[in-house]
Amino acid sequence: MAAEGDPIAYFNITILEDDGGLAIQADISGGHFERDAEVLSVLHSLRTELGGVVCDDCT
């Protein structure tokens, strides 16, 4: 959340059908596009706890 109280990003968590793992997608708010480093920090913290990879436009 930004200091003003609005979200910097929205996180979508999905359970993968093939192996039951998790996929986490982060959509950065258009009003906070310059704060991607903070969102990446959250994703890297999640990766440390949960494992996996952090990538841009993974397929």
PDB file of N, CA, C and O in Angstrom:
ATOM      1  N   MET A   1       0.835  -1.182   0.000  1.00  0.00           N
ATOM      2  CA  MET A   1       0.000   0.000   0.000  1.00  0.00           C
ATOM      3  C   MET A   1       0.881   1.247   0.000  1.00  0.00           C
ATOM      4  O   MET A   1       1.929   1.285   0.645  1.00  0.00           O
ATOM      5  N   ALA A   2       0.449   2.233  -0.713  1.00  0.00           N
ATOM      6  CA  ALA A   2       1.136   3.513  -0.722  1.00  0.00           C
ATOM      7  C   ALA A   2       0.812   4.262   0.566  1.00  0.00           C
ATOM      8  O   ALA A   2      -0.151   3.929   1.258  1.00  0.00           O
ATOM      9  N   ALA A   3       1.603   5.255   0.881  1.00  0.00           N
ATOM     10  CA  ALA A   3       1.375   6.044   2.095  1.00  0.00           C
ATOM     11  C   ALA A   3      -0.016   6.672   2.099  1.00  0.00           C
ATOM     12  O   ALA A   3      -0.607   6.883   3.158  1.00  0.00           O
ATOM     13  N   GLU A   4      -0.533   6.971   0.903  1.00  0.00           N
ATOM     14  CA  GLU A   4      -1.859   7.581   0.783  1.00  0.00           C
ATOM     15  C   GLU A   4      -2.985   6.572   1.027  1.00  0.00           C
ATOM     16  O   GLU A   4      -4.152   6.954   1.116  1.00  0.00           O
ATOM     17  N   GLY A   5      -2.635   5.277   1.134  1.00  0.00           N
ATOM     18  CA  GLY A   5      -3.628   4.253   1.417  1.00  0.00           C
ATOM     19  C   GLY A   5      -4.116   3.478   0.207  1.00  0.00           C
ATOM     20  O   GLY A   5      -4.876   2.523   0.361  1.00  0.00           O
ATOM     21  N   ASP A   6      -3.701   3.861  -0.989  1.00  0.00           N
ATOM     22  CA  ASP A   6      -4.141   3.116  -2.163  1.00  0.00           C
ATOM     23  C   ASP A   6      -3.115   2.048  -2.514  1.00  0.00           C
ATOM     24  O   ASP A   6      -1.935   2.191  -2.195  1.00  0.00           O
ATOM     25  N   PRO A   7      -3.559   0.975  -3.170  1.00  0.00           N
ATOM     26  CA  PRO A   7      -2.660  -0.137  -3.474  1.00  0.00           C
ATOM     27  C   PRO A   7      -1.608   0.232  -4.521  1.00  0.00           C
ATOM     28  O   PRO A   7      -1.894   0.928  -5.495  1.00  0.00           O
ATOM     29  N   ILE A   8      -0.395  -0.249  -4.296  1.00  0.00           N
ATOM     30  CA  ILE A   8       0.672  -0.119  -5.281  1.00  0.00           C
ATOM     31  C   ILE A   8       0.513  -1.218  -6.325  1.00  0.00           C
ATOM     32  O   ILE A   8       0.754  -1.001  -7.513  1.00  0.00           O
ATOM     33  N   ALA A   9       0.106  -2.398  -5.866  1.00  0.00           N
ATOM     34  CA  ALA A   9      -0.064  -3.533  -6.778  1.00  0.00           C
ATOM     35  C   ALA A   9      -1.154  -4.455  -6.250  1.00  0.00           C
ATOM     36  O   ALA A   9      -1.497  -4.438  -5.068  1.00  0.00           O
ATOM     37  N   TYR A  10      -1.682  -5.254  -7.156  1.00  0.00           N
ATOM     38  CA  TYR A  10      -2.661  -6.289  -6.834  1.00  0.00           C
ATOM     39  C   TYR A  10      -1.994  -7.626  -7.109  1.00  0.00           C
ATOM     40  O   TYR A  10      -1.364  -7.810  -8.150  1.00  0.00           O
ATOM     41  N   PHE A  11      -2.131  -8.562  -6.173  1.00  0.00           N
ATOM     42  CA  PHE A  11      -1.521  -9.884  -6.321  1.00  0.00           C
ATOM     43  C   PHE A  11      -2.620 -10.918  -6.524  1.00  0.00           C
ATOM     44  O   PHE A  11      -3.586 -10.971  -5.762  1.00  0.00           O
ATOM     45  N   ASN A  12      -2.463 -11.731  -7.548  1.00  0.00           N
ATOM     46  CA  ASN A  12      -3.380 -12.829  -7.834  1.00  0.00           C
ATOM     47  C   ASN A  12      -2.643 -14.139  -7.587  1.00  0.00           C
ATOM     48  O   ASN A  12      -1.574 -14.374  -8.151  1.00  0.00           O
ATOM     49  N   ILE A  13      -3.218 -14.988  -6.744  1.00  0.00           N
ATOM     50  CA  ILE A  13      -2.603 -16.274  -6.421  1.00  0.00           C
ATOM     51  C   ILE A  13      -3.476 -17.376  -7.006  1.00  0.00           C
ATOM     52  O   ILE A  13      -4.682 -17.431  -6.765  1.00  0.00           O
ATOM     53  N   THR A  14      -2.839 -18.255  -7.782  1.00  0.00           N
ATOM     54  CA  THR A  14      -3.539 -19.343  -8.455  1.00  0.00           C
ATOM     55  C   THR A  14      -2.857 -20.659  -8.112  1.00  0.00           C
ATOM     56  O   THR A  14      -1.628 -20.734  -8.088  1.00  0.00           O
ATOM     57  N   ILE A  15      -3.644 -21.696  -7.847  1.00  0.00           N
ATOM     58  CA  ILE A  15      -3.096 -23.038  -7.676  1.00  0.00           C
ATOM     59  C   ILE A  15      -3.011 -23.680  -9.053  1.00  0.00           C
ATOM     60  O   ILE A  15      -3.998 -23.738  -9.785  1.00  0.00           O
ATOM     61  N   LEU A  16      -1.822 -24.160  -9.396  1.00  0.00           N
ATOM     62  CA  LEU A  16      -1.600 -24.758 -10.704  1.00  0.00           C
ATOM     63  C   LEU A  16      -2.194 -26.166 -10.756  1.00  0.00           C
ATOM     64  O   LEU A  16      -2.015 -26.961  -9.834  1.00  0.00           O
ATOM     65  N   GLU A  17      -2.895 -26.456 -11.835  1.00  0.00           N
ATOM     66  CA  GLU A  17      -3.559 -27.744 -11.964  1.00  0.00           C
ATOM     67  C   GLU A  17      -2.577 -28.902 -12.131  1.00  0.00           C
ATOM     68  O   GLU A  17      -2.819 -29.999 -11.627  1.00  0.00           O
ATOM     69  N   ASP A  18      -1.474 -28.661 -12.834  1.00  0.00           N
ATOM     70  CA  ASP A  18      -0.573 -29.770 -13.158  1.00  0.00           C
ATOM     71  C   ASP A  18       0.183 -30.318 -11.951  1.00  0.00           C
ATOM     72  O   ASP A  18       0.362 -31.532 -11.849  1.00  0.00           O
ATOM     73  N   ASP A  19       0.628 -29.467 -11.041  1.00  0.00           N
ATOM     74  CA  ASP A  19       1.412 -29.977  -9.912  1.00  0.00           C
ATOM     75  C   ASP A  19       0.953 -29.457  -8.552  1.00  0.00           C
ATOM     76  O   ASP A  19       1.560 -29.787  -7.533  1.00  0.00           O
ATOM     77  N   GLY A  20      -0.095 -28.659  -8.520  1.00  0.00           N
ATOM     78  CA  GLY A  20      -0.605 -28.135  -7.256  1.00  0.00           C
ATOM     79  C   GLY A  20       0.223 -27.008  -6.681  1.00  0.00           C
ATOM     80  O   GLY A  20      -0.042 -26.552  -5.569  1.00  0.00           O
ATOM     81  N   GLY A  21       1.239 -26.542  -7.430  1.00  0.00           N
ATOM     82  CA  GLY A  21       2.058 -25.418  -6.984  1.00  0.00           C
ATOM     83  C   GLY A  21       1.288 -24.112  -7.094  1.00  0.00           C
ATOM     84  O   GLY A  21       0.118 -24.091  -7.476  1.00  0.00           O
ATOM     85  N   LEU A  22       1.952 -23.045  -6.759  1.00  0.00           N
ATOM     86  CA  LEU A  22       1.327 -21.726  -6.796  1.00  0.00           C
ATOM     87  C   LEU A  22       1.925 -20.873  -7.907  1.00  0.00           C
ATOM     88  O   LEU A  22       3.113 -20.972  -8.213  1.00  0.00           O
ATOM     89  N   ALA A  23       1.092 -20.043  -8.498  1.00  0.00           N
ATOM     90  CA  ALA A  23       1.535 -18.988  -9.403  1.00  0.00           C
ATOM     91  C   ALA A  23       1.027 -17.683  -8.811  1.00  0.00           C
ATOM     92  O   ALA A  23      -0.153 -17.558  -8.483  1.00  0.00           O
ATOM     93  N   ILE A  24       1.916 -16.722  -8.677  1.00  0.00           N
ATOM     94  CA  ILE A  24       1.543 -15.424  -8.117  1.00  0.00           C
ATOM     95  C   ILE A  24       1.823 -14.363  -9.171  1.00  0.00           C
ATOM     96  O   ILE A  24       2.954 -14.198  -9.629  1.00  0.00           O
ATOM     97  N   GLN A  25       0.778 -13.656  -9.540  1.00  0.00           N
ATOM     98  CA  GLN A  25       0.893 -12.593 -10.537  1.00  0.00           C
ATOM     99  C   GLN A  25       0.733 -11.257  -9.834  1.00  0.00           C
ATOM    100  O   GLN A  25      -0.167 -11.083  -9.012  1.00  0.00           O
ATOM    101  N   ALA A  26       1.609 -10.313 -10.160  1.00  0.00           N
ATOM    102  CA  ALA A  26       1.520  -8.971  -9.588  1.00  0.00           C
ATOM    103  C   ALA A  26       1.182  -7.990 -10.696  1.00  0.00           C
ATOM    104  O   ALA A  26       1.885  -7.913 -11.703  1.00  0.00           O
ATOM    105  N   ASP A  27       0.121  -7.252 -10.511  1.00  0.00           N
ATOM    106  CA  ASP A  27      -0.271  -6.198 -11.439  1.00  0.00           C
ATOM    107  C   ASP A  27      -0.070  -4.858 -10.741  1.00  0.00           C
ATOM    108  O   ASP A  27      -0.755  -4.543  -9.768  1.00  0.00           O
ATOM    109  N   ILE A  28       0.876  -4.077 -11.248  1.00  0.00           N
ATOM    110  CA  ILE A  28       1.186  -2.790 -10.626  1.00  0.00           C
ATOM    111  C   ILE A  28       0.145  -1.762 -11.052  1.00  0.00           C
ATOM    112  O   ILE A  28      -0.196  -1.655 -12.230  1.00  0.00           O
ATOM    113  N   SER A  29      -0.348  -1.017 -10.086  1.00  0.00           N
ATOM    114  CA  SER A  29      -1.326   0.032 -10.336  1.00  0.00           C
ATOM    115  C   SER A  29      -0.735   1.084 -11.272  1.00  0.00           C
ATOM    116  O   SER A  29       0.427   1.462 -11.124  1.00  0.00           O
ATOM    117  N   GLY A  30      -1.516   1.551 -12.221  1.00  0.00           N
ATOM    118  CA  GLY A  30      -1.059   2.574 -13.154  1.00  0.00           C
ATOM    119  C   GLY A  30      -0.612   3.849 -12.464  1.00  0.00           C
ATOM    120  O   GLY A  30       0.243   4.568 -12.980  1.00  0.00           O
ATOM    121  N   GLY A  31      -1.177   4.133 -11.313  1.00  0.00           N
ATOM    122  CA  GLY A  31      -0.798   5.326 -10.581  1.00  0.00           C
ATOM    123  C   GLY A  31       0.531   5.192  -9.854  1.00  0.00           C
ATOM    124  O   GLY A  31       1.067   6.172  -9.337  1.00  0.00           O
ATOM    125  N   HIS A  32       1.064   3.964  -9.819  1.00  0.00           N
ATOM    126  CA  HIS A  32       2.311   3.715  -9.089  1.00  0.00           C
ATOM    127  C   HIS A  32       3.314   2.950  -9.953  1.00  0.00           C
ATOM    128  O   HIS A  32       4.129   2.189  -9.432  1.00  0.00           O
ATOM    129  N   PHE A  33       3.258   3.148 -11.250  1.00  0.00           N
ATOM    130  CA  PHE A  33       4.106   2.389 -12.166  1.00  0.00           C
ATOM    131  C   PHE A  33       5.593   2.535 -11.858  1.00  0.00           C
ATOM    132  O   PHE A  33       6.384   1.657 -12.202  1.00  0.00           O
ATOM    133  N   GLU A  34       5.974   3.620 -11.224  1.00  0.00           N
ATOM    134  CA  GLU A  34       7.391   3.853 -10.934  1.00  0.00           C
ATOM    135  C   GLU A  34       7.870   3.120  -9.691  1.00  0.00           C
ATOM    136  O   GLU A  34       9.036   3.240  -9.313  1.00  0.00           O
ATOM    137  N   ARG A  35       6.992   2.365  -9.054  1.00  0.00           N
ATOM    138  CA  ARG A  35       7.348   1.694  -7.792  1.00  0.00           C
ATOM    139  C   ARG A  35       7.495   0.193  -7.972  1.00  0.00           C
ATOM    140  O   ARG A  35       7.243  -0.576  -7.044  1.00  0.00           O
ATOM    141  N   ASP A  36       7.901  -0.223  -9.157  1.00  0.00           N
ATOM    142  CA  ASP A  36       8.039  -1.645  -9.435  1.00  0.00           C
ATOM    143  C   ASP A  36       9.090  -2.314  -8.549  1.00  0.00           C
ATOM    144  O   ASP A  36       8.970  -3.506  -8.264  1.00  0.00           O
ATOM    145  N   ALA A  37      10.104  -1.592  -8.111  1.00  0.00           N
ATOM    146  CA  ALA A  37      11.132  -2.179  -7.246  1.00  0.00           C
ATOM    147  C   ALA A  37      10.524  -2.680  -5.930  1.00  0.00           C
ATOM    148  O   ALA A  37      10.947  -3.708  -5.401  1.00  0.00           O
ATOM    149  N   GLU A  38       9.541  -1.958  -5.409  1.00  0.00           N
ATOM    150  CA  GLU A  38       8.886  -2.385  -4.172  1.00  0.00           C
ATOM    151  C   GLU A  38       8.084  -3.663  -4.393  1.00  0.00           C
ATOM    152  O   GLU A  38       8.069  -4.548  -3.538  1.00  0.00           O
ATOM    153  N   VAL A  39       7.427  -3.755  -5.528  1.00  0.00           N
ATOM    154  CA  VAL A  39       6.643  -4.948  -5.851  1.00  0.00           C
ATOM    155  C   VAL A  39       7.576  -6.141  -6.057  1.00  0.00           C
ATOM    156  O   VAL A  39       7.287  -7.246  -5.597  1.00  0.00           O
ATOM    157  N   LEU A  40       8.690  -5.917  -6.746  1.00  0.00           N
ATOM    158  CA  LEU A  40       9.668  -6.990  -6.932  1.00  0.00           C
ATOM    159  C   LEU A  40      10.227  -7.454  -5.591  1.00  0.00           C
ATOM    160  O   LEU A  40      10.493  -8.643  -5.411  1.00  0.00           O
ATOM    161  N   SER A  41      10.404  -6.546  -4.667  1.00  0.00           N
ATOM    162  CA  SER A  41      10.886  -6.907  -3.339  1.00  0.00           C
ATOM    163  C   SER A  41       9.916  -7.870  -2.645  1.00  0.00           C
ATOM    164  O   SER A  41      10.342  -8.841  -2.021  1.00  0.00           O
ATOM    165  N   VAL A  42       8.619  -7.599  -2.757  1.00  0.00           N
ATOM    166  CA  VAL A  42       7.608  -8.488  -2.178  1.00  0.00           C
ATOM    167  C   VAL A  42       7.669  -9.852  -2.858  1.00  0.00           C
ATOM    168  O   VAL A  42       7.617 -10.881  -2.184  1.00  0.00           O
ATOM    169  N   LEU A  43       7.779  -9.870  -4.190  1.00  0.00           N
ATOM    170  CA  LEU A  43       7.843 -11.144  -4.909  1.00  0.00           C
ATOM    171  C   LEU A  43       9.087 -11.942  -4.530  1.00  0.00           C
ATOM    172  O   LEU A  43       9.022 -13.163  -4.386  1.00  0.00           O
ATOM    173  N   HIS A  44      10.222 -11.258  -4.368  1.00  0.00           N
ATOM    174  CA  HIS A  44      11.442 -11.956  -3.968  1.00  0.00           C
ATOM    175  C   HIS A  44      11.331 -12.496  -2.543  1.00  0.00           C
ATOM    176  O   HIS A  44      11.874 -13.559  -2.245  1.00  0.00           O
ATOM    177  N   SER A  45      10.642 -11.784  -1.667  1.00  0.00           N
ATOM    178  CA  SER A  45      10.410 -12.288  -0.313  1.00  0.00           C
ATOM    179  C   SER A  45       9.535 -13.536  -0.347  1.00  0.00           C
ATOM    180  O   SER A  45       9.785 -14.500   0.377  1.00  0.00           O
ATOM    181  N   LEU A  46       8.516 -13.511  -1.187  1.00  0.00           N
ATOM    182  CA  LEU A  46       7.661 -14.693  -1.338  1.00  0.00           C
ATOM    183  C   LEU A  46       8.459 -15.866  -1.899  1.00  0.00           C
ATOM    184  O   LEU A  46       8.284 -17.003  -1.460  1.00  0.00           O
ATOM    185  N   ARG A  47       9.333 -15.595  -2.864  1.00  0.00           N
ATOM    186  CA  ARG A  47      10.152 -16.655  -3.440  1.00  0.00           C
ATOM    187  C   ARG A  47      11.049 -17.276  -2.372  1.00  0.00           C
ATOM    188  O   ARG A  47      11.236 -18.493  -2.353  1.00  0.00           O
ATOM    189  N   THR A  48      11.605 -16.454  -1.486  1.00  0.00           N
ATOM    190  CA  THR A  48      12.448 -16.969  -0.414  1.00  0.00           C
ATOM    191  C   THR A  48      11.665 -17.916   0.484  1.00  0.00           C
ATOM    192  O   THR A  48      12.186 -18.944   0.916  1.00  0.00           O
ATOM    193  N   GLU A  49      10.422 -17.568   0.763  1.00  0.00           N
ATOM    194  CA  GLU A  49       9.580 -18.399   1.636  1.00  0.00           C
ATOM    195  C   GLU A  49       9.018 -19.624   0.925  1.00  0.00           C
ATOM    196  O   GLU A  49       8.959 -20.708   1.504  1.00  0.00           O
ATOM    197  N   LEU A  50       8.604 -19.454  -0.328  1.00  0.00           N
ATOM    198  CA  LEU A  50       7.858 -20.495  -1.027  1.00  0.00           C
ATOM    199  C   LEU A  50       8.653 -21.237  -2.089  1.00  0.00           C
ATOM    200  O   LEU A  50       8.246 -22.314  -2.524  1.00  0.00           O
ATOM    201  N   GLY A  51       9.785 -20.675  -2.515  1.00  0.00           N
ATOM    202  CA  GLY A  51      10.543 -21.259  -3.617  1.00  0.00           C
ATOM    203  C   GLY A  51      10.023 -20.714  -4.938  1.00  0.00           C
ATOM    204  O   GLY A  51       9.163 -19.834  -4.962  1.00  0.00           O
ATOM    205  N   GLY A  52      10.544 -21.236  -6.021  1.00  0.00           N
ATOM    206  CA  GLY A  52      10.085 -20.839  -7.343  1.00  0.00           C
ATOM    207  C   GLY A  52      10.992 -19.818  -7.995  1.00  0.00           C
ATOM    208  O   GLY A  52      12.152 -19.659  -7.613  1.00  0.00           O
ATOM    209  N   VAL A  53      10.448 -19.127  -8.984  1.00  0.00           N
ATOM    210  CA  VAL A  53      11.189 -18.138  -9.744  1.00  0.00           C
ATOM    211  C   VAL A  53      10.370 -16.859  -9.847  1.00  0.00           C
ATOM    212  O   VAL A  53       9.146 -16.875  -9.720  1.00  0.00           O
ATOM    213  N   VAL A  54      11.064 -15.759 -10.078  1.00  0.00           N
ATOM    214  CA  VAL A  54      10.417 -14.477 -10.364  1.00  0.00           C
ATOM    215  C   VAL A  54      10.811 -14.115 -11.781  1.00  0.00           C
ATOM    216  O   VAL A  54      11.996 -14.051 -12.110  1.00  0.00           O
ATOM    217  N   CYS A  55       9.801 -13.875 -12.630  1.00  0.00           N
ATOM    218  CA  CYS A  55      10.105 -13.532 -14.024  1.00  0.00           C
ATOM    219  C   CYS A  55       9.080 -12.552 -14.550  1.00  0.00           C
ATOM    220  O   CYS A  55       8.018 -12.359 -13.957  1.00  0.00           O
ATOM    221  N   ASP A  56       9.411 -11.939 -15.668  1.00  0.00           N
ATOM    222  CA  ASP A  56       8.545 -10.969 -16.324  1.00  0.00           C
ATOM    223  C   ASP A  56       7.914 -11.640 -17.540  1.00  0.00           C
ATOM    224  O   ASP A  56       8.636 -12.120 -18.414  1.00  0.00           O
ATOM    225  N   ASP A  57       6.608 -11.685 -17.616  1.00  0.00           N
ATOM    226  CA  ASP A  57       5.879 -12.306 -18.723  1.00  0.00           C
ATOM    227  C   ASP A  57       6.268 -13.756 -18.943  1.00  0.00           C
ATOM    228  O   ASP A  57       6.555 -14.158 -20.071  1.00  0.00           O
ATOM    229  N   CYS A  58       6.280 -14.542 -17.882  1.00  0.00           N
ATOM    230  CA  CYS A  58       6.593 -15.973 -17.991  1.00  0.00           C
ATOM    231  C   CYS A  58       5.546 -16.688 -18.824  1.00  0.00           C
ATOM    232  O   CYS A  58       4.364 -16.342 -18.800  1.00  0.00           O
ATOM    233  N   THR A  59       5.993 -17.676 -19.548  1.00  0.00           N
ATOM    234  CA  THR A  59       5.056 -18.510 -20.318  1.00  0.00           C
ATOM    235  C   THR A  59       5.228 -19.949 -19.943  1.00  0.00           C
ATOM    236  O   THR A  59       4.534 -20.813 -20.477  1.00  0.00           O
TER     237      THR A  59
END
